Amino acid sequence: MQITDNQFIQEPPQDWRTYFTFCTDHKVIGIQYMVTSFVLYLVGGFLAMLIRAELLTPDSDVFPEPGVYNGVFTIHATIMIFLWLIPMLAGFANYLIPLMIGRGTWLSPASMPLLFG
């Protein structure tokens, strides 16, 4: 089977959903990482507000048991480190490093959608 360059030519997307879903550009994949990590940042911020509401008074007002507070505190830390900080740094790296080194992309265009998925 002969592979030609025409097999990798993509038609322009019709709307923004298909552009952000099926695009192989490193900048779009970096933006996908950053938007997803920002949404998870809001989830972690909501958990932080619950923790602060619990610490407002000495009595246990928000959570019924102390174990629930410990679990929410642990989930908050896990979300903020592993689901916000690391993907945000990966998104910035995926967006900026190919621009800084003067290359069009990290990998071949066919493997770029595998980075975010």
Summary of the structure (lengths in Angstrom):
residues: 117
radius of gyration: 20.6
end to end distance: 29.0
largest distance: 72.8
contacts: 285
relative contact order: 0.17
helix: 68%
strand: 0%
